[in-house]
Amino acid sequence: MQTILVANPKGGSGKTTLATNVAGWLAGKRQKVVLEDRDPQRSSADWLARRPPLFPAIAGVPAGVSRKDVKALDPQWLVVDSPAGLAGEALRDAIRAADVMLVPITPSAFDTVATHRFLTQIAEYKAIKDGALAVGLVGMRIDARTHSAADLDVFMEASGFPVVAHLRVTQVYIHAARDGASIFDLPRSRAEQDWEQWRPLTRWIARQAPVKA
């Protein structure tokens, strides 16, 4: 079982959007996926409850479920949607259990300040310092025409961590979330531009933790 941790202690950074769409991509690749919702708001769990039964299956588990119970579901992948404020031993435990970590960041001064503190902290963790855990940054809700997007690029490039994708601000994600869908469940006519933006991210994940048929 490969574990993808989606984490940023700043609320509203796009963790659930990223986690649900990663899970949807993997499920569309005929992978057996479990999505663990550790956020008290239960946004990922609510998304799963709305997911149409004809879409590729994704199993859901609540926060605090034991590793043994997750493994009993025999998944190939566990995607963890972490809560805001993740810190201390809970953060250390989540990082120890992860094979890949994605850090979503939105183009906001509040987000970059909070994320800077977070990245500075985790850079000292042994698994990350030694390169045992791959960490990738994902720009969320990007409008490339804005100064804030340019400022975010400067921040991410200076962070010392790889920047693996820039995902645009669009109603497509909002509508997909409402319908229990990922962008990978949508027809090409609605989501082709977003599939293109995800390609560097999905390739990066596959390099760190290969998708096995």
Secondary structure by P-SEA (a helix, b strand, c coil): cbbbbbbbccccccaaaaaaaaaaaaaaaccbbbbbbccccaaaaaaaaaccccccbbbbbcccccaaaaaaacccbbbbbcccccccaaaaaaaaaccbbbbbbcccaaaaaaaaaaaaaaccccccccccbbbbbbbcccccccaaaaaaaaaaaaccccccccccccaaaaaaaaaccccccccccccaaaaaaaaaaaaaaaaaccccc
